[in-house]
Amino acid sequence: IKSINCEFKDDKIITKGTIILLGVLMKIEMEGRFYINDQQELIYEIKKAVVNNVIPVPESVIAPIRERINPVFRLQKLEIPLYMTKVIAGEDRLILR
C-alpha cells in the first residue's frame, strides 16, 4: 500500500491509498480500528475495504494485507522499558498512552 492518508471518524480509522492488485495499480479505501496487543504492538484491524470506491474486497484479500502491515508499531524495537495501554483517535492524530 502506497500514498497512505488516514482520516479519524468516531472510533473508526479510514485509510486511503493505492495498491497493486492483479498487476494493476488501484485506489483502495480501508476501514478499521487500531488496538494494542500485549502492551507492545499497535495493530490496525481492517474491518472492510473497497477498491476504486465501489468494488468490495473479500476477506481472502484483506487477510494478507493485514498480515503485511501489522504490527504498525512495535515498542520492543526501541529497547526502552515502555508499554502502551490505550489508543485514542483524535480529529487529526492518533494518541498512544
C-alpha positions as CSV (number, residue, x, y, z in Angstrom):
1,I,0.0,0.0,0.0
2,K,1.4,3.4,-1.0
3,S,0.5,7.1,-0.7
4,I,-1.4,6.4,2.5
5,N,-3.7,9.0,4.0
6,C,-5.7,8.5,7.3
7,E,-8.9,10.0,8.5
8,F,-10.2,9.6,12.0
9,K,-14.0,9.4,12.3
10,D,-15.5,8.5,15.7
11,D,-13.9,5.2,16.7
12,K,-13.0,4.3,13.0
13,I,-9.9,4.9,11.0
14,I,-10.4,5.4,7.3
15,T,-7.1,4.6,5.4
16,K,-6.9,5.6,1.7
17,G,-4.0,4.7,-0.6
18,T,-3.0,2.8,-3.7
19,I,-2.3,-0.9,-4.1
20,I,-1.3,-3.2,-6.9
21,L,-3.9,-5.9,-7.3
22,L,-3.7,-8.4,-10.1
23,G,-0.9,-6.4,-11.6
24,V,-2.9,-3.2,-11.8
25,L,-2.5,0.0,-9.6
26,M,-5.8,0.8,-8.0
27,K,-7.2,3.1,-5.3
28,I,-8.0,1.3,-2.0
29,E,-10.0,2.5,1.0
30,M,-9.9,0.5,4.2
31,E,-12.0,1.0,7.4
32,G,-10.9,-0.3,10.7
33,R,-9.6,0.5,14.1
34,F,-6.3,0.4,16.0
35,Y,-5.8,-1.7,19.1
36,I,-2.8,-2.5,21.3
37,N,-1.5,-6.1,21.5
38,D,0.4,-7.2,24.6
39,Q,1.1,-3.6,25.6
40,Q,3.9,-3.6,23.0
41,E,2.4,-3.6,19.5
42,L,0.0,-1.3,17.6
43,I,-2.3,-3.3,15.3
44,Y,-4.5,-2.0,12.5
45,E,-7.6,-4.2,12.4
46,I,-9.1,-3.8,8.9
47,K,-12.9,-4.4,9.0
48,K,-13.7,-3.7,5.4
49,A,-12.1,-2.4,2.2
50,V,-13.2,-1.2,-1.2
51,V,-11.2,-0.8,-4.4
52,N,-11.8,2.1,-6.8
53,N,-14.6,3.4,-4.5
54,V,-17.0,0.6,-5.5
55,I,-15.6,-2.9,-5.5
56,P,-15.7,-4.7,-2.1
57,V,-12.5,-6.5,-1.2
58,P,-13.1,-10.1,0.0
59,E,-11.6,-11.3,3.4
60,S,-9.3,-13.6,1.4
61,V,-7.6,-10.5,0.0
62,I,-7.8,-8.4,3.2
63,A,-6.1,-11.1,5.3
64,P,-2.7,-10.9,3.5
65,I,-2.8,-7.1,3.6
66,R,-3.5,-7.2,7.4
67,E,-0.6,-9.6,7.8
68,R,1.8,-7.4,5.8
69,I,1.1,-4.1,7.6
70,N,0.9,-5.4,11.2
71,P,2.2,-4.6,13.7
72,V,2.2,-1.0,12.6
73,F,4.4,-0.1,15.5
74,R,6.4,-2.3,17.9
75,L,7.8,-0.8,21.2
76,Q,10.3,-3.6,21.6
77,K,12.4,-2.2,18.8
78,L,13.0,1.0,20.9
79,E,14.7,-1.1,23.6
80,I,13.3,1.2,26.3
81,P,11.1,-0.2,29.0
82,L,7.8,1.4,27.8
83,Y,4.3,0.0,27.3
84,M,1.1,1.1,25.7
85,T,-2.3,0.9,27.4
86,K,-4.7,2.9,25.3
87,V,-5.2,4.2,21.7
88,I,-7.1,7.4,21.3
89,A,-8.2,8.6,17.8
90,G,-8.4,12.4,17.7
91,E,-9.6,14.6,14.9
92,D,-6.3,14.6,13.1
93,R,-4.0,12.4,15.2
94,L,-3.6,9.1,16.9
95,I,-2.6,9.3,20.6
96,L,-0.9,6.3,22.4
97,R,-0.9,6.1,26.1
